[in-house]
Structure formats: C-alpha cells, structure tokens
Amino acid sequence: MSHDSPGSLGEALRAWRSRVSPEDIGLPTYGERRRVAGLRREELALLAGVSASYYTRLEQGQSRNASPEVLDAIAGALRLTDAERQHLSALAAGTRRRTAPKRPPAEHVDPALADLLAVLGDVPAIVLGRRSDVLAWNAMGHALLAGDVPLTAPQTPGSRPNMVELIFTDPHHRELYTCWPVKARAVVGNLRVVAGQHPDDPVLASLVGNLSMSSPDFARLWADHRVQPCATADYELQHPLVGTLTVTQQSLRSLQSPSQVLVTCTAPAGSPSAAALTLLAQLVHAGGHQTPATRPAPARP
C-alpha cells in the first residue's frame, strides 16, 4: 500500500500514467513485453515535451515548482478530463505548501443552510461538510438516506455519520442503492477532489486510511485516482419502507461556506417515485419512519 498522502501528486501521476497504453497514442512497441501497464516515464516525458529526468523528479516529489505550461502539457499527454486537470493543478499547488498539518476545528452547519434545510419541508435534504460528514439533515433526508442511523447523530461532532463511511461499511447503504458501484465510484471521485484541495488535512488522511484498511472496495477505487466532482445524478433506491424509487440528487454549494454542500433528493411530479416520497413523508409525520435496525453512529476521532 502506498504511504503517499491522500493528495499525493506522484501517486496520481503514476495512476494516470498506468491507464494510458502505448497503443492509445499510436506508439509502436514492436511486440515487446512490458512489466507494468501504461506508459513508461520516458514515453510520457517525450509526449509532454519535458526531459525524462525532470518528469521523474516531479513524479517522485523532488520537484515542487512545475509551471502551468508544464502541467498542461502533462495533462494533455495523459488525456486528463477537465476535472482531472483541475485536480492536477490543485495537487501541484499542494506540493509547494510546506506548512505543518494542523487538526482543523470541528465543522458547524452554516446558519443560512440550516435555515434553507428547515424550509424545504418534505424535500429530502442533508448538509455535508468538507469530508462528507453529515452536519445536518431534515427528517425526510434522514428517513430516505440513513434511516438506520439515529436522527440526532449530526448534532454531536464526535458522532456525526460520514456518508463515505456509510456507503462502504454500512450494509443498509449497500442495499439502498440499486447500482451501488456507481454511487461508490461517485463518492470516491468527489473525495479525491477534496483531497487535492486539502492535502494537509490530517482528519481527511485518517478517514482515507481507515477506509482503505476496512474496505477493499474503497481501497481499489481510491487507487484508481478517478476524479468526479459532486454534480447532479439520478439514483434508483431500494428503500426498506417505500420500495423502489428513483431520485435526482443535486449538490448545491454554499457561497458563504464553500466547504459545505446541500444535497437534495427530488422526483418528477406525478411520477411513481414522487408518490413513494409522499408515502415516506406520511410515515415521517406519523413518527414511524425509522427502519427496525436503527443503530448508534460510530464515534468519530
């Protein structure tokens, strides 16, 4: 297992280089057998127009001043997406910071987001912090997405649910998402973005390390270095109380507190999924929405 930080530039470059084959770029191999997948450092350096020794130093963390032009050339050679290009720039900027990592203060939900959460009514919604800790949720957000966790769990920083942990370690969430691998990849891809923006966050590093040890699926996806910022996506759910429904999850970032996002779940009016949400709202108002397997949330470090 790599000992690089969650926001390691070298680790990302190695992963991206491994997924570009010589055949992808028309590079002749003359039938030679290769010990590793993807391009060699020398081949990538040639494509990017930099010296092999310079690229090697960059990948090994020995060079910390790559120019935007060099990064753009490397991104082009690696065929990175726009999101991956932004991630590469963030990782490179992180290598130039030499401040000692400090444990960040506990997060608190932005008051404006809390007010918005309160007026959403029967629209399921949750507020996530930088590392996907649940800072707050309304009753419908809790009932739809985490009914097996105590409703009051987000109120105490040390016991807040973490949505990445729930996706990978909670059996309820494995069953909740019909296409769990798609949701899992999206969650890890977004966490990659955060890791690039905050490479010195020790709490984030601890989260990644613990999940890498406890979940082989997370470790495999994390090593893939796919980058996928939060966006709008449709997910089919198999809810234990209202059955099958499809919701559109939208992530809305706070301008006041940009590290926090409001995630809403909606369905088209008049659709069977909207009817399922209405039924869930009725159960919430009646006080019978929690699943039978309600369990305490794990303590957070």
N, C-alpha and C positions, 0 to 999 in steps of 0.2 A: 504494500500500500504506500502511495506517495505521502511524503511528510510535508509537501508544499502547503501553504496557507490556502483557504478557500478561494482567495482572489489571486492565485499564482499565475503570472504571465507565462512562465516557462511551461507549466503544466497545460495551459490552454493551447499554446503553440504546438506542443507535442501531440495533443489530441487532434487538433485540426489538421496537422500535417499527416497524421496517420490515415485520415479518411480520404485523402486525395491520391489516387493511384496514378502511376505514370501513363496508363492508357487514357485516363481522363483528359490529359493535356497533350496527348499525341507524342509522348516521349518514348523513343524506342528502347526496349530492354534487351533485345537480341536473345530472348529466351532464358536470361539469367535467373537464378533462384534468389529470392530476397529473404533475408532473415526476419524483417519486420514489414508490416503493412504500410502502405503510403509512400510518400516521397522521402528521399534522404535529405539531410540538411543541405548538402551541397547543391542538390537539384532545386530545392526551394529558393536558396540564395540566388541561384542563377536566374530563376524566373522573376524574382523580385528586384534584380539588378543591384544586389549588395554582395559584399565579399562573404565567402563561406565562414571565415573566421569571425567576422562581425556578427553574422546571424547566430553562430554557435554561442558566442558570448551573451547575446540577447536572450536566447533560449535557456541558458544556464544561469541567468540572473546576474551576470558580470558586467552588463552594460545597462545603464539606467537613464540614458538620455536619447532615446530614439526619437527622431523628428517626425512630425505628422506626415511628411512625404514618404519616409521610410515605412511607417506603419501602414500607409495607404497602399504602397507597393506590395507589402507582405500580405495585406488583406486581399488584394486582387489575386495574388498568386495562390492563396488558399481558398479562393472563391467564397469568401465570407458573405453572409447576408448583411443587410443594413444593421440589424440588431447586433449581430456579431461584431461588425466593425466598431460600433459604439462601445461594445463591451471590451474590445481590444484596446481602444483608446483609454478607457477607464482603468484597465489593468496596467497599462504602461504608465499612466499618471500615478497610480498607486506605488509603483516601484521607485518613484522619485521622492516619496514621502518617507522620512526616517524617524518620525515621532514614535515614541514608545506607546504601545497599545494600552488604552485605559478602559476599564469597565464602564460602559455607558450607563447613565441613570435610567431608572425604570420609566417606561413609557406610560403616558396618560392620554386617554382619548381626547382629541381636540373638541372643545366645547361646541363649536359650530357643527361638527359631525355628529356629536351626541344629540344636538337639537334636531338635526335632519333625521337621524335614526328614529327619534321619538314621533315625528310627524308622518313617517312612512306607513304607519298603520299596519295593514295586512300584507304589505310587500316584504318578503323575507330579506333581511339585510344584516350584515355584520361589518364591523370595522376592524381591519387588520393593521398591526404595526409593522415596523421595518422587517422583522424576521418572521412575519406571518403569525405572531401571537394575536389571539383574539382580545382586543381591547374592550370591545362592547358588542352586543347584538340585541336585536329586538326579539320578542317572543317567537315570532314567525321564523326569523333567521335561525334561532336555536332549534326550533322544532323541525325545520326542514333539513338542516345540515349537521346537527350534532345533538340529537335528542337523547343520546346515551350519556351525555356529559351534564353535570349539574348546571342549572340555569344561571346560578350565581358565580360560577367559576371565574369569569373575566374580572370580577370585582377585586380580586386579590392578585397583585403582580406575581407572587410566588406560585400560584396555582392556575394561572391562565392556560387554557388549551392553546396548542400550537397547531395550526392547520396542516403544516407539513408532517408533523409527527402523527397526527390523526390519520392522514391519508396513508401513511406507510406502516403504522403499527397498530391501528385500531381495526379489528375485524368488521365492525359496523360500517366503516367507510369503504372497505373493500367490497362489501355487498351493496352499498348505496349507489355507487357509480357503475352503470351497466358496462361501460367501456373504461374500466379502471386504469389500464395502461395509458390511455390518452390523458386522463386527468393527472396521473402521476408524472408524466413527462412535462406537462404544462407547469405543474407546481415546481419541479426541479429546475426547469428552464428559467422561471421567474426568480428563483432563489439564486441562480447563477448571476443574474443581473445585479441583485443586491450585493452579492459577494464582491463583484467587481467595483461597485461604488464604495464599499466599506471593507477594504481588505484587512484592516487592523482591528476589526470588531471581535473581541475575544468571546463574547456570548454567541455570536454567529458561528465562529470557528468551533465552539463546543457543540452547538447544535448539529453542524455538519459531521463532526467526528463521531458523536453518539449515534446518529442515524446511519452512518457508514458502517459502524460496528454492529448495529442491531438489525439492519435491513439490507440484505443482499440486493434487493431490487433498487433501493436508493443508491447504494454504492455503485451499481452498474450504470445507472442513469447519470449520476454525478460525474463519473469518469468520462462520460460521453461528451461533456462540455457543450451541449446544445444550449442555446440562449433563446429564451422565449418570454418577452415582457408580458405582464398582465394585459389582457385585452378582453374583448367580448367573445364568448364561446357558448355553444349550446351543449348541454349535457343531459343524457337520459338517466333518470334516477329510478331506483327500485326502493321506494320508501316503505318502511315496515307498517305504516298506518294507513296510507292512502294509495299504495300501489305504484304503478308505473306512470311517470310523468316526465316531460322534457321542459327544462327551464333554460333561459338565457341568463348567463352570469355576466354582469358588467362590472368592471373595476373602475371606480371614479376616484382620482387622486385629489387630495386636499391641497389647495394652493397655500393655505395658511400653515399646514403641517404636511409637507410633501412626502414624508416617510410613511404617512398613513393613507390607506385606501378604504373606500366604502364599496363593498361588494353587494350588489342587489341581484335577486333572482326573480325573473318575471316570465310570464307565458302569454301568448296572444289571447285577447279577449274572446270568449266564446269557445275556446278550444277545450278538449278533454283535460289537458294539463292545467288550464285555468280553473276548471271545475275541481280538480284534485287539490289545488291550492286553497280554494274556497272551503272545501271539506276540512282541510288541515286547520284553517283559521277557526272554523267552528269548534274543532277539538281543543284548540288553544284557549278559546274563550270559555269553554266548558271546564278547562283545567285538567283534561285527560290526554295531553299530547306527548308526554314523555314515554319513551319505549320502556318495556319491562326491565331491560338490562342496564338501567342507569348505574353509573359507576363514578367514583371520585376521580377528578382530574389529577394527573401526576404532578408532583411538586416540581417547580422549575428552579434551576440553580440561581 
